Amino acid sequence: MNRRTLLFLMDLLLFFSCVEKPKPSAGFTDQMIDLVIKESNNEGIEFTNLYDKLVFEIATDELETVKLAEKLKRRGFRQTNWGRGNHALGPRLVSVTLVNENCQCEVAKIYYSTHQTDVYQITERIRCEMVAK
């Protein structure tokens, strides 16, 4: 095999190895949560890939889970408020407020409407701010 063919095959392999972007890992999500908590500047970040499937119905209040809120609880945050309502771009917004000794975070689970009737894309958003002592 000549050098030119070998370089072509290496370029081809490199191209195809970079085409498909991997889904963010749980480590990425946890790192971003750590950053939002550390900065605590009331700026948020929305995670669009926490849920890998569209849903066909909105969970009832009893069955509703908010992934980012559960991650905060494992970090020692406690829930102080919970609510739900309608979102401008979809039929449901679930909001959870959690606090620890230094920080208050608001997590929102958003059901976005899609072009299909009764089919929703779910995202979650988190923002944190320092608590005055």
Solvent accessible surface area in square Angstrom, and as a share of the most:
residue,aa,sasa,rsa
1,M,171,0.76
2,N,96,0.49
3,R,189,0.69
4,R,201,0.73
5,T,57,0.33
6,L,86,0.43
7,L,88,0.44
8,F,125,0.52
9,L,77,0.38
10,M,108,0.48
11,D,93,0.48
12,L,73,0.36
13,L,133,0.66
14,L,113,0.56
15,F,124,0.52
16,F,127,0.53
17,S,74,0.48
18,C,77,0.46
19,V,86,0.49
20,E,145,0.65
21,K,159,0.67
22,P,116,0.73
23,K,111,0.47
24,P,62,0.39
25,S,69,0.44
26,A,70,0.54
27,G,35,0.34
28,F,87,0.36
29,T,8,0.04
30,D,45,0.23
31,Q,115,0.51
32,M,42,0.19
33,I,0,0.00
34,D,70,0.36
35,L,87,0.43
36,V,17,0.10
37,I,34,0.17
38,K,157,0.67
39,E,92,0.41
40,S,8,0.05
41,N,80,0.41
42,N,68,0.35
43,E,119,0.53
44,G,45,0.43
45,I,57,0.29
46,E,60,0.27
47,F,14,0.06
48,T,71,0.41
49,N,80,0.41
50,L,31,0.15
51,Y,40,0.15
52,D,111,0.58
53,K,153,0.65
54,L,85,0.42
55,V,41,0.24
56,F,149,0.62
57,E,139,0.62
58,I,38,0.19
59,A,37,0.29
60,T,75,0.44
61,D,59,0.31
62,E,150,0.67
63,L,136,0.67
64,E,26,0.12
65,T,84,0.49
66,V,8,0.04
67,K,82,0.35
68,L,0,0.00
69,A,3,0.02
70,E,69,0.31
71,K,31,0.13
72,L,0,0.00
73,K,78,0.33
74,R,177,0.64
75,R,83,0.30
76,G,58,0.56
77,F,10,0.04
78,R,156,0.57
79,Q,78,0.35
80,T,70,0.41
81,N,94,0.48
82,W,95,0.33
83,G,26,0.25
84,R,123,0.45
85,G,29,0.28
86,N,126,0.65
87,H,38,0.17
88,A,105,0.81
89,L,121,0.60
90,G,12,0.11
91,P,45,0.28
92,R,49,0.18
93,L,42,0.21
94,V,1,0.01
95,S,29,0.19
96,V,3,0.02
97,T,22,0.13
98,L,0,0.00
99,V,21,0.12
100,N,39,0.20
101,E,126,0.57
102,N,58,0.30
103,C,3,0.02
104,Q,70,0.31
105,C,0,0.00
106,E,55,0.25
107,V,0,0.00
108,A,4,0.03
109,K,9,0.04
110,I,0,0.00
111,Y,3,0.01
112,Y,45,0.17
113,S,64,0.41
114,T,45,0.26
115,H,198,0.88
116,Q,114,0.51
117,T,121,0.70
118,D,88,0.45
119,V,9,0.05
120,Y,26,0.10
121,Q,74,0.33
122,I,8,0.04
123,T,3,0.01
124,E,0,0.00
125,R,81,0.29
126,I,0,0.00
127,R,82,0.30
128,C,1,0.00
129,E,66,0.29
130,M,121,0.54
131,V,56,0.32
132,A,100,0.78
133,K,195,0.83
